[in-house]
Amino acid sequence: MTQNLSTSETSDAATAKTVPTPENSDTFASLDPRNGEVIAEYPIADAAEVADAVDRARIAARWWEAQGFRGRREWLLEFKKAIASDATSLASVVSKETGKPYGDAFLEVMLAVEHLDWAAKNAKKVLRPRKVPSGIASFNQAATLEYKPLGVVGAIGPWNYPVYTPMGSIAYSLAAGNAVVFKPSELTPGVGKWLEDKWNSIAPTQPVFQVITGLGETGSALVRSGVDKVAFTGSGPTARKVMAACAETLTPLVAECGGKDAMIVAADADIDKAVEFAAFGAFGNAGQTCAGVERIYVEEPVYREFLDKLTETVSRAKPGGDSDSTYGPMTLPRQVDVVRGHIEDALAKGGKAVLGGLDSIQGLVIEPVILTDVPETSTAVCEETFGPTVVVNKVRDLDEAVDRANGTEYGLGASIFIGNKSKGRELAERLRNGMVSVNSVLGFAAIASLPFGGVGESGFGRIHGADGLREFSRPKSVTVERFSSPLKLMSLERPARDLRISELMLKYMHGR
């Protein structure tokens, strides 16, 4: 079975904003979505080249593991320093390849650096060998839990946050002692190569971190290359293809897929604050954020106030490709059709556009669209839009808001705006997803110690935090006998006396 695995966040095929190349071409070109200009040409790595990279990584992984926690920490902090000291350069590459404003790109780089720093400094604390209780039945055994590196991790990254998101796999894999072979999205290959160049500037002879570029075939080759784990970020349909390929060799997978994240606005919320965060969460990065705000449920008493203020705020947005634009064009051209389809479906099913509409779509640049009174069966509510649109619907109470928020197959993140914080925590517990922010949007994404991931159509496994470090490790249990057991139970010639004593012990300990 051969399938091409595109790395595009919302695409299943390898079609992207790349210049068409001859059938037998061994390179592809990425474009600046703001003006269509060719940025650079990149090689298309074939299966043999991918296998060679994994082989090099396998050798480098042995050196990397031998560095120990302290040595890896020092190397990774040097890597962090090299990135941070030249962050403006990286942000410029991100901005050019994605079309997002420079300020947004710089914020992404800053957050990625924070995660690299946390992973480097906390790996030993999380993963070091530790003694664990042996229990009464095995009191003669000293038990130890260790976390060992997997070996080589194959990371497949997205285009919408081409530094921040893959760094959640790269940094935590490296800190756990693995080598990494990274395939960036075909839309943002320059970001991946920039990161590889920085690693090579500090460790040119140790290919612990390598980047391979290419289209869907290259991703397929990486998944089937014999890596010890695949870290994938992208759409649910593509994740299914990756998972099927991983199943061929029982290669484990962590998958961070899409989201249809909801915001709940309570009657006692700070409306101005909720509006500010809603505008950012829904329209930042042109809505191309897996954990961004796509649905908003507002309690009836404050619905009109919230909607009017959000409309007024968002109407001031200036999308485009200029340096002072609020957000940039769509990075993936085919995503424009998805946005158009969702708007059409919402309007056809009785929804209303209180800001913008179908006329908001102007090529790759889409003016902000706010929809309301949209049925929950509309694709605009139940499928990931991944564009600068948001649905704002009125609810009777918070119970209805929770029910609607839980009403899709996705379960990535959510946000709640409410005056009563205790009630906010209670509502957060009832939401079926991996992450919730109360009185902020995406608050969890900036905290390196918190795991990031979802449930259902949003994927499985976790990056970031202690769980992210363990995600790229394998637990190993070790027991050492401290003294011989007074009861001879592990024997083919088990004494009847020892069995009777064990029966009495079991009844006394667990049967009362």
N, C-alpha and C positions, 0 to 999 in steps of 0.2 A: 504494500500500500504506500503510495507516495502522495503527499499533499503539500501544497505550498502554504507556508505559515507567514502571513503578513504581520508586521508589528504595529500596524496602524490601530489607534485606539478604538475606532469604530468601524473598521473595514475588515472584511474577510479576505479580500483579494490583494494582490501585490500592487494594485493600481494606486498611485500616489502623485504628489506634485513633483514628479520627476520628468525630465526631458525624455521622450521616446528614444530608444536606442536601437540600432540594428539588431536583427535577431541573434546574431552570434557575438554581439558586443560583450566585452568583459568589463565595461565600466557603466556607470549611470551618473546623471547630473542632478543635483538638487537645485531648487529654485527659491528665490526670495518671493514669498507670496504677496508682498506689498507691491511688487512691480514686475514680477515674472522673469527677472534677470537670473542667469545662471550664476550660482555662487561658486561651485567647484565640481570637479569630476571625482568619483570615488570608485574603487575596484569592486567588482562583484565576486566575492569569495565563493569558490565552488566547494563541493564536498571534500575533495582532497585537501584543499587549503584549510578548511575548517578542522579537519582531522589533525593536520599538522599543528595548528594552534592549540588544540586540546592536548596533544602529545607534549608540546613544550610546557603547557600549563601543568601537566602531570608531574614533570620533572621539577619545575619551579615550586610546586606545592610541597614537595618534601623539604626543600630548603626553607620555605616559609613556615611550615609547622615547626621546624627545628629552632626557629627564632624564639619560640616561646611567647607567652603573653607580653612580657616586658619588651622584647625585641620588636614584636609586631606593633605594639603601641608606639614606639619611637618612630618606626618607619611610617606609620599612618599619620602621625602628627606632623611629620615632614611633608607628607603628601597634602595634608590639610593646609599647611603653611604655604606650599607652592600654589595651591588653588586660590586661597584667600588673598595672597599678595598680588595676584593677577586677575582678581574677580571681575574687574571692569571689562577685560578682554573676553572672558568667558560669557559674560552677560551680553556683550555685543554679538557674539556668535549665536547665542540663543535667540536674541531679538531678530537677527537676520533670517535665521532658518525657520522660525515659527511665525514671524510677523507681529509678535506681541511687543508692546512698548518696552523701552529699555528699563524703565523703573520696575516693571513687573518681572523682567528677566533677572535683574539684579537681586530682587527679593527672593526669587527662586534659588539663585546661587547661594545666598546667605543662609537660607534654611538648609540646603544640602550640606554646607560646611558644618553647620551645627550638628547634624546627624553623624557626619564623619567623626567629629570630635567626640561625641558621646559614645559611639561604638568603640573607638580606640581606647577611651579611658575606662570603660565599664566592662569590657570583655572578660577580664580576669575575675572580677567580682562575681559575674554571672555564671561563668563557665568553669571556674577552677574546681578541682576535685574536692569533694566534701564527704564527711562521714554522715551516715544516715542511721536511724535507729534500726536495730536488728529484730526487735520483738522478743517476747518470752520464748517462743518455740525455737528460735535460732540464737539464743543469747550467747552461745559460744562462738558466734561468727562476728567478725568486724566487717561492716558493710560500707562500701564507698561508691559514690556516684560520680562518674566522670563524663565530660562532654568532649568528644573528639571531632576534629574536622572531617567533613565529608570527602574532601579531595579537590575536585574541580566543579565549580558551579557555572552553568550556562545561563546568562541573563539576557532576556529579550526586552528591550525598553520601548516606551511610547514616545510620541512626538509632542504631546501637549505640555508636558513638564519634563523635558529631556535630560535635566540634571537632577532635580529634586527626586523624582520618582525612582529612577534606576539606582540612585545612590542609596535608597533604602534596602536594596539587595546587594549592591556592590560593597558598600562600607561594612555592613554587618556580616557578609560572607568573608571578607578579608579579615576582619577583626576576629572571627571565629577560627581562622587558620586555613581558609581555603584559597586556592587560586581561582580567578574569575576570567571567563571568556565572555565578552559583552558584545552583543549585536544591537546597536542603536537602530531606531526606526529609520527606514529609508528616507524619511522626510528630514531627519536631523542627524545625518552621519557626521557632520563637522563637530558637533558637540562631543560625540564619543571619541573622535580622534584627538580633540583638544585634551580631553581627560587622559587619554593614553600617553600623549606627549608629555604631560606633566608628570605622570608616573615614571616614564623613562628618563626624565630629567634628574630624578633622584636615585633610580635603581635601573640603569640602562642594561645591565647584564642579567636581570632577574625578571622574566616575563610572567610575573605573578598576576598582573592585570593586562589583558590584551583586548583589543577591539577588532572585530571583523565587520566589514560593511557589505551590504548587498540587499537583495530583494527577498521575496518570500522563500525562494529556494534555499537561500543561505540560512534563514531561520530554521527551515526543515532540517537542513544538514546539522545544525548545532544541536537540535533536539535529539537527533539520532546518532550523535557523535560519541556516545559513551560517557557523557558528563555524569556526575554523581547526583546532581539535582538541577532542575530547570526552574528559574524564577521568571515568570511571564507577567507582563502587564499589557492588557489590551481588551478587546471586546469579548463578550461571552461566546459567540459563535466561533471565533478564532481560538479561544481557550479550549473549546471542545476538541478542535483539531489537534492542538498541542497535547492535550490529555490523552487522546487516542494514540498519538505517536509515542508518548512516554510509556503507555501501557505495553507496547511491544517489548520493551526491555525492563519493565517495572522500575523505570526511572521516576523518582518522586518529583512532585511539582507543587510550587506555591503560585497561586493565580490571583492577581488583583485585577478584577474586571470593572465593568461600568457601574453606574449608580443612577438613581432617580431620586435624589435626596430631597426630603421634605423639610420645610420650616414650619413650626407651629407658633402662632402669635396669640397669647392669652389676652383677655380683656384688661388685666392689670399690668401689661407690659409697658415698658418705656417705648412708645411708638416711634419717636424720632431715632432712637438707637436701633430699633428693629429695622426701620426703613434703610438706614445707612448700611447695615450689614447685609440686608436683603439685596440691595443694589450691587454691592460688591460680590456677594456670593453667586448671584444669578448672571451678572454681566462681565465680571472680571475675566480676562483671558478669552473674551468673546463667548463666554459660556462653555468653553472647552475644558471643563474641570470635572473629573469623575465624581468628586465629592462636593461639587458646587450645588447651589440651590436651584432646583427645577420646579418644585411645587411649594406653594405657601398656603397654609390653612389658617384662617384668621377667625377668631370668635366674633360672632355677629355684632356685639355692641361697639367694637372698634374697627370693624371691617371697612366702612366707608372712609374713615379718617386715614387708616393705613393705606388703602388703595390710592387715595388722592395724593397723599404725600409721596408714595413710591413713584407714582406717575410723574409728579412734578420733578422729583430728583433725577429719575432716569432720563427724562426728556432733555436734560442738560448734557447727556453723554455725547461725545463726538468721536464715533468710530472712524477708522481709516488707517492709513499707512504713514501718517506724519509723526514727528517726534513728540508732539503734544496731544496725540490721539488718546482717548480714554481707553480704547482697546483696538486691536488690530483686525485684519481680515481673517476669514476662515483659513486655517492652515491646510486642511484637506479639502480639495475642491468638491469631491463627491458628497461631502457632508452637507453642502448647501441643499441638495435634493431632500435629505432627511428633514432638515429644518422646514423646508417648504411643505413637505408632506404632512408634518405635524400641525403646522398652522392651518393648512387646508382642512384637515380632519377635525380640528377643534371648532373651526367656524361652521363646517358642514353639520356638526352635531349640536349646534345651538350656542356655542361659545361666542364671546364678544372680544374684540380687540380694543382695549381702552388706550393703547399706545401702539402705533405702528400697525403692521399687518403684512399681507403678501407683498405690498409695494415696498416694504422695508428691505427686501432682498435686492441688492444692487451689485450683482456680480459676486465676488468673494467677500465684499463688505456687506454686513447685514445690520441695519439700524435696529435698536432695541425694540422688542415686542413684548407687551404685557397682555395676557389673555385672562379672562375671567368667565365665571359661569360655565366652565368646561366640564362635561360629563366625565366621570371617573373611568369610563370605558374608552375614552379617546386615546389615541396613541400619544397625544401631547401630555397625557397624565401617566400612562402606564409603560411607556417605552422611553429609553434614553434619547433626548434630543441633541444634546451636546452642541448647543448653539445659543446665541444671545436672546433667548425667549424665556418667559417664566409664566406659570399658571398661578393665579391668585384666586382661591375659592373660599366662600364663606361657610362656616360651620356653626352649628347650634351651640356646641360646648366642646370642652377639651377631650371628652371621651370620643366624640365623633372625629375629632382631629387625629387622635391616635389611631383609630380604626382606619381612617383614610390613608394616613402615613404608612401603615403596615399593609396597604392594599395592593402592592405590586410585588413582582418576583424579586426585585432588587432589595438589598439590605446593606448598603455601605455606611453612610453617615446620616446625620440629621442635626437640626438645631431647634432649640426651644427658647422663646423670649417670653419672660414671665416675671412678675414682681415677687411672687412667693417662691423663693429658691428651693425650699423643701418640697413644694409641689412640683417644681421643675425636675428635681432628682427623681421623684416618684414617676413622673411621666417618662423620663429617660429610661427607667427600668422596664417600662412597658413597650418600648419601641424595639422592633425586631431588626436590629442592625449591629454593626460592629463598633460604632463610635457615635457619640452625641456631645454637642456643645450647648450649654445653657447660657443664654445671654451673650453669645458670640457665634460666629460662623467659622468653621475650620480651625477652631481653637486647638483641637487634638492634633492637627497636622504639624504644628510648630513645636510640640513637646516631644523631644527625642526619646524620653523614657516610656512613652505610651505606644502600645502596639497599634498598627494600622492595617485594616483589612475588613472584609465583610462576610456576609452569608448569602446563600441562595445564588441568584444570578450575578451577584457582585464578587463571587469567587470564594476562595478558602485559603487558609494559612495566614501568616502574619509577617510583616516587616516592621522594623523599628522596635526599640525597647528591648527588654530582656527576652521577650518572646521572639523577637526578630533575630537575636543572636542564637537562640536555641533552634530556630527554624533551619539554620544552616550548620547544625551540629548533629551528631548522633550520640545519644546517651549510651554509656557503657557502665554496666554494673559489675563490681568486683567484690568478692568476699574472701576473707582470709581467716582461717580457723585460729581462734585464740587459744583454745584448749579442747580436748576431746569431750564430746557430749556424754553426760552420764547416762543418757538413754540411747540405746543402740537401735535406732529406728530405720536408718538407711542401710539396710542389710538384708540379704536373702535369707539369713538365719536370724530373724528378729526374735529376741527372747519374749516369751509370753508375758513375763513380769513387766517388761518395759512397755508393752502394749497396754496392759491393765493400768499402769501408772498414767499413761498418756490419756486413756479414756477418762480417768478421774480428773486429770488436769483440764481437759477440754470441757467437761461438765461444770467444773468449778469456775473456770474463766469465762465461759461463753454461754452456759446453759441455764444460768440463774436469772 
